[in-house]
């Protein structure tokens, strides 16, 4: 883990654009993982329907 942190620090110093690309890809990947976990959880809980409606 320390090697990854050092690599990211060096990437940020030497090429901020590529650091931004890595950041965006990391965040979008995390979003996909979270959405997948929520989808599986809803299926296990038996939540049906294509969307969740919120009534105020």
Contact map, one row per residue, 1 for C-alpha under 8 A:
11111000000000000000000000000000000000000000000000000000
11111100000000000000000000000000000000000000000000000000
11111110000000000000000000000000000000000000000000000000
11111111000000000000000000000000000000000000000000000000
11111111100000000000000000000000000000000000000000000000
01111111110000000000000000000000000000000000000000000000
00111111111000000000000000000000000000000000000000000000
00011111111100000010000000000000000000000000000000000000
00001111111110000000000000000000000000000000000000000000
00000111111111000000000000000000000000000000000000000000
00000011111111110110000000000000000000000000000000000000
00000001111111110110000000000000000000000000000000000000
00000000111111110000000000000000000000000000000000000000
00000000011111110000000000000000000000000000000000000000
00000000001111111110000000000000000000000000000000000000
00000000001111111111000000000000000000000000000000000000
00000000000000111111100000000000000000000000000000000000
00000000001100111111110000000000000000000000000000000000
00000001001100111111111000000000000000000000000000000000
00000000000000011111111100000000000000000000000000000000
00000000000000001111111110000000000000000000000000000000
00000000000000000111111111000000000000000000000000000000
00000000000000000011111111100000000000000000000000000000
00000000000000000001111111110000000000000000000000000000
00000000000000000000111111111000000000000000000000000000
00000000000000000000011111111100000000000000000000000000
00000000000000000000001111111110000000000000000000000000
00000000000000000000000111111111000000000000000000000000
00000000000000000000000011111111100000000000000000000000
00000000000000000000000001111111110000000000000000000000
00000000000000000000000000111111111000000000000000000000
00000000000000000000000000011111111100000000000000000000
00000000000000000000000000001111111110000000000000000000
00000000000000000000000000000111111111000000000000000000
00000000000000000000000000000011111111100000000000000000
00000000000000000000000000000001111111110000000000000000
00000000000000000000000000000000111111111000000000000000
00000000000000000000000000000000011111111100000000000000
00000000000000000000000000000000001111111110000000000000
00000000000000000000000000000000000111111111000000000000
00000000000000000000000000000000000011111111100000000000
00000000000000000000000000000000000001111111111100000000
00000000000000000000000000000000000000111111111100000000
00000000000000000000000000000000000000011111111000000000
00000000000000000000000000000000000000001111111000000000
00000000000000000000000000000000000000000111111100000000
00000000000000000000000000000000000000000111111110000000
00000000000000000000000000000000000000000110011111000000
00000000000000000000000000000000000000000000001111110000
00000000000000000000000000000000000000000000000111110000
00000000000000000000000000000000000000000000000011111000
00000000000000000000000000000000000000000000000011111100
00000000000000000000000000000000000000000000000000111110
00000000000000000000000000000000000000000000000000011111
00000000000000000000000000000000000000000000000000001111
00000000000000000000000000000000000000000000000000000111
